[in-house]
Amino acid sequence: MMPSYFFAHGAPSIVLENNAYTELLRGFARGHARPKGIVLFSAHWEESVQSVGVADTFETIYDFGGFQEELYSMTYPAQGDRELGDEVLRLFAEKGIKSVSNDKRGLDHGAWAVLKMLFPEADIPVVALSVNRHLTEAEQYGIGQALSSLRERDILIIGSGGTVHNLRRLNWRAEGAEPWAEQFDNWLQEKLEAWDTEALFRYMELAPHAKDAVPTSEHFIPLLLAMGAGDATRRAKLLHRSYQYGNLSLSCWQFN
């Protein structure tokens, strides 16, 4: 069964960087089975109703400013998959999750920057999915859980976001991780590895420094979505964790 994954996408410039985390992403395809399709939730696509992206060929969205000029010439022309998109819509409907199809929107940097490192040839069909920060944590988990059966068909389910993502707290001159960020992620690791959904669904009140780590939830939600997709097996494994600018977490979780 194909695992589901959470990947932190960091800053848009991550796709230009060479470090331990980008090395992991760029080597991902060599160490894992090739998926037949990709379903990806991005923190940068927010909708009040679950949206399912099925463009024939996705345009590349440059939803950022002030970064290296090289980024604005990069493209990731992934092909959509309407058949897989219809299956996603059907699975949501079975669980009573309202969803709509979208064939107009391209891939934002939360999607294409990660995919460009994972599968640089853009030769695997993609279905893009939105997030909704106004749902409960249990509802987020349930959305991922609704898609769990896709793993049996070698469909790769990805949540792209960031566990510690507070742009106001970034320390551009920091050389190491700030303790408060590590303390939050350590708590998170303990609960994920124990598959303690009761605690995880209450992370905002239970986890240390949660309000600093998650000032708004759209980047945290993809972790719960990816975890929910792993509900059938309930095994969580941390593949990487590091930090940029003191507290911007770069982490990869595997759920299998």
Secondary structure, 3 states (H helix, E strand, C coil): CCCEEEEECCCHHHHHCCCHHHHHHHCHHHHCCCCCEEEEEEEEEECCCEEEECCCECCECCCCCCCCHHHHHCCCCCEECHHHHHHHHHHHHHCCCCEEEECCCCECHHHHHHHHHHCCCCCCCEEEEEECCCCCHHHHHHHHHHCHHHHHHCEEEEEEECCCCCHHHCCCCCCCCCHHHHHHHHHHHHHHHCCCHHHHCCHHHHCCCHHHHCCCHHHCHHHHHHHHHCCCCCCEEEEEEEEECCCEEEEEEEEC
